[in-house]
Amino acid sequence: MHDTPVVLGDVIERNARYFPGKTAVVFEGRRVTFSAFAARVRRVANVLAACGLQRQARFAVLAQNCLEYFEAVGAAERAGFIAVTLNWRLSPQELGQILDDCTPTVLIFEAQFTAQVESLRRHGSGIERFIIIGPATEWAESYEDALAAAPDAPPPLRPQPDDGVYLIYTSGTTGKPKGVLLSHRAILSAAIGISWEQGVRPSDRMLIVMPLFHIGAKINQLANMVLGTTIILHRAFDPAAVLRCIEEEQITCAHLAPIMVRGLLDDPGLGRWCKDSLRSIQYASAPMSVALLQEAMAAFGPIFTQVYGMTECVVGTILHAHEHRPDGDAAQARRLASAGQPFFDHAIRVVRPDGCDCAPDEIGDILIRGPSLMTGYWNNSAATVEALRDGWMHTGDVGFFDSEAFLFIVDRKKDMIVSGGENIYSREVEEALLAHPAVLQAAVIGVPDRRWGESVKACIVLRPACAAGEDELIQHCRDLIASYKKPRSVDFLDALPRLFNGKIDKKQLRARYWQDQERQVS
């Protein structure tokens, strides 16, 4: 193995060899050792090979977080297949579009999604074999029966470092979802990078609650797995269950979206459970407001780390726990709103439209280059060429570096509001709104305006038992930011629409205002 390039499957076998009796995964009362986990991964790989899958052939997984998810994706890591991790919240029509695009021949799915899968069968998806996590049906073989009939010998195939291992479809906020192909080399680089930068220890106990079809959960599992740590996996996020689990399982590390951090802070049991074992909470997937971050640090301590990346470039920057200094000088306090500095083997540029580098504090397009970049978009060379220019990933985010090279993300380029010729960045307005004591959640969007082209609209969720009016919130913003950036109107909502990863779905928020405009025009 020493003269063979390392791939993800080698991590599974290494842990089985050196820590065979150590617990690899805890899930709903089941505890699986590294030795048993590796054996089950080999069995899944052999099942798929017996289905006729060759190296780089695709199979799909449609499941919520479960132990079998780790095993199925592990088979891709071990034997050179490509795992298509499907978002189970999608409609059968959306799932069908994805399957038509990447043509997997085997689908492993949880029994709860049988109705969706039956719809896909009627649609004629090209799936030749269905394997159900649950009791067998007329047309789907039981996962456990398939494993029981397969050997746990090494599978006949082995991947190469540049082979694809995961095919993850983006959330499609700008249109049709695109399949992001990630290689063993890219994923290993990102996993080792997070492990190193966050100081993961073999004795850690890592809580994973984000969905495993998303790169954030998967890369954090692997960042811990490369050191043989124990993963505690939850099917979905439940604040009360997470707080209880932190005490009972002595969790040391967790990976959470900001909306989940908010959920923990709002849970009535926050003070009842012991949280002393926690030494690290990584927040990612969406920006965390400074107000929420300060509240979280007061409750959990100075243990927060931010990682900025995306499916197409798994890691980009990190703001370490020691760089979160709410009580520091003005620059340090401001830095709470930053995404940190580049990972050691990644480079980041902020550029003007002509491609020249921006000066400090000058807002421009964010570009990333490094080993965790995607191979490309599946079946979409035009989008690949557009995104990966001269070796740099054009992220679609805009931001700036401060004078000490800390990166600040100010907006998605498509979310920027242009009002009367001025660029207004939604995050700055949201930060101002979230500083108001009555505001729980805020999303700022541009809506049609006959005079200004676009005007700023704030969509607000108030804290329980709190009140604030439109005029009060507009005046509050005028006190904190330039008057031209303040909201012109405020809508009060019961909840903000969100994507699977906790990000606010601004496409959905904007739709009704722009559709109303289109109806008026027509």
C-alpha positions, 0 to 999 in steps of 0.5 A, a space after each residue: 500500500 505504501 507505493 500506491 496512491 492513497 484514496 478514501 477507501 484506504 482510510 476505512 481499511 486503515 481504521 479497521 486495521 489499527 483501531 478494530 474494536 473502537 466505535 466508528 459510528 453511533 446511530 440510534 442505539 447501534 454502535 459499530 466498530 471500525 472493523 465491522 464498518 469496513 466489513 460492511 462497506 466491502 459487502 456493499 461494494 461487492 453487491 454493487 460490483 455483482 450488479 455489473 458496476 465498473 469503476 466510475 459507474 454511478 449508483 444513487 442513494 436516497 435516504 435520510 441520515 443513517 448508518 447505511 448511508 455511511 456504508 453505501 457511500 463508503 462503497 464508492 470510496 472503497 471500490 471506485 464507483 461514484 455515489 450520487 447523493 440525492 436530496 430527499 426533499 426534492 419532488 419525484 420530477 426533480 429527482 427524475 431530472 437528476 437521474 436522467 442527467 447522471 444515469 445511475 443503474 442502482 438505487 439504494 433507498 430508505 423504505 420511507 421514500 418508496 412512493 417517490 421511488 415508485 414514481 421514478 420507476 413509472 417515469 422510466 429512470 434507467 435504474 436497473 436494480 433497487 435496494 431498499 433499506 427496510 423489508 423487501 418489496 416485489 421490485 426492491 431487494 432488502 439491503 440487509 439480505 443483499 449484504 448477507 449474501 455478499 462476501 466481505 472480501 476486498 472488492 475487485 476494483 480500486 479507484 485512482 486519486 483523480 477518479 470521481 467519488 461523489 456526485 452532488 447536485 447543487 440546490 439550484 438557486 439560480 436554475 436547474 441543479 448542476 452535478 458537482 463531481 468531486 475526486 478522491 484527491 479533492 475530498 482527502 485534501 479537504 478532509 485533512 485540511 479541516 482536520 489539521 486546521 481545527 485540531 481534530 484529535 483521535 479522542 474526539 466524539 463528533 456529532 453529525 446532524 446536517 444531511 449527508 447528501 450535503 458536502 458539509 456533513 460528509 467532509 466533517 465526517 471524513 475530517 474526523 475519520 482520517 484520525 479514527 475518531 468516533 462519529 455520533 450520527 443523528 437522523 435529523 436536527 432536533 435541538 432537545 435531542 442534540 443537547 441531551 446527546 452532548 451530555 450523554 455521549 460526551 460530544 466534543 465537536 459538532 458541525 452546525 448551520 447557524 439556524 441550528 445554533 439558533 435552535 439550540 439557544 432557543 431550546 428551553 433545555 439549554 441550561 439543563 444539560 451539561 455541555 462541558 465536554 464540547 470544545 469545538 463547534 464549526 458553523 458553516 453553510 450560511 453566514 452567522 450574524 454577529 448578534 447570533 454569534 455573540 449570543 452563542 459564544 456567551 452560552 457555549 464559550 469561545 469554541 466556534 470556528 467558521 469554515 467557508 467553502 461550497 460544493 464546488 470548492 469544499 474548503 476556502 477559508 477558516 476563522 479559527 476559534 482564537 480569532 473570535 474576539 468579541 471583546 477585542 479591539 475594533 478590528 478584532 470585533 469587526 472580524 466576527 463578521 469575517 470568514 477568516 483566512 485561506 486554508 494553508 494550501 488554498 489561495 483566494 483573490 478578490 477581483 474587479 470586473 477587469 480581473 485585477 486584484 481589489 485593494 483592501 476593503 474594496 468589494 469584488 468577486 471572490 475566486 478560489 484556487 486549491 486542491 479541493 476544487 471540483 473536477 467539473 459539472 457533470 454533463 455540463 462543460 459550458 458551466 464548468 468552463 464558466 466556473 473554472 477559469 484559469 484554474 480559479 473557481 469563480 464562486 459567485 460570491 462578492 466580498 473584500 479583504 481587510 488590511 490583514 487579509 481576512 476575507 469578508 463575504 458581503 453577498 451572493 452576487 445574484 442577491 446584490 441589490 442595485 437601487 438608483 445606481 448604488 450597490 446595496 449588499 443584503 448582509 450588511 442590512 440584515 446585520 443591522 436588522 438583527 441588532 434590533 432586540 425584537 428581530 429573530 431572523 431577517 432576510 433582505 431582498 431587492 423588489 421592483 421599484 418604478 423610480 429606483 429600479 429596485 428597492 430594499 425590502 426586509 422580511 422579518 421574523 420577530 422574537 416570540 412575545 416581542 413587537 416592532 413596527 415597520 417605521 421603527 425598524 427602518 429608523 433603527 437601520 438608518 441609525 446604523 447604516 447609510 440611509 440609502 441602504 435602509 429598507 424601504 418596506 418591511 414584511 413580517 412573516 411567521 417563518 423564512 423559507 429555507 434550503 436543505 442546508 439552512 440557507 434562506 431561500 431568497 429565490 423563493 422570497 423574491 419570486 412573489 414580488 417579481 411575479 406580481 410585477 410581471 403580471 402588472 406589466 403583462 
